[in-house]
Amino acid sequence: MRNVICLFFSIAFLLLFSISTTIAQQQKKIENENVKTEKKVEKDDKWIAMDKLLHFTASAGITGLLYHSYHCQFNNPERNSIYFSLSVAGISGIGKEIIDAKYRKTGWSWKDIAADAAGIAAGYFLFIKLKK
């Protein structure tokens, strides 16, 4: 039963992520019309913003879903499953920032990395620790 609950919350986090992504894309279109320089983008990087919610929910959802898949569905050892889910979630957040810095020209954001770390921690406690 706990596995089903874990899977449900992982999927709920990813659904919330996809809905908030759509909202963020609409907001980004509006911001892109007004933002012309890279310095302006850096000034707009706030601690509390839709972008940080996206990073948080995506990291939490990735952590929970990967743990559930790797451990519960594929019957891998719990320790390996924890390391795998936390590592992939962390690497995906760092990869996103590298893409932002290199290709999207919005720059590297340590605030986004902090939101990713908080989401990974939340995913770990919600989907892994509470499962026990």
Buried (B, 14 or more C-beta within 10 A) or exposed (E): EEEEEBBEBBBEBBEBBEEBBEEBEEEBEEEEEEBEEEEEBEEEBEEEBBBBBBBBBBBBBBBBBBBBBBBBEEEBEBEEBBEBBBEBBBEBBBEBBEEBEEEEEBBBBEBBBBBBBBBBBBBBEBBBEEBE
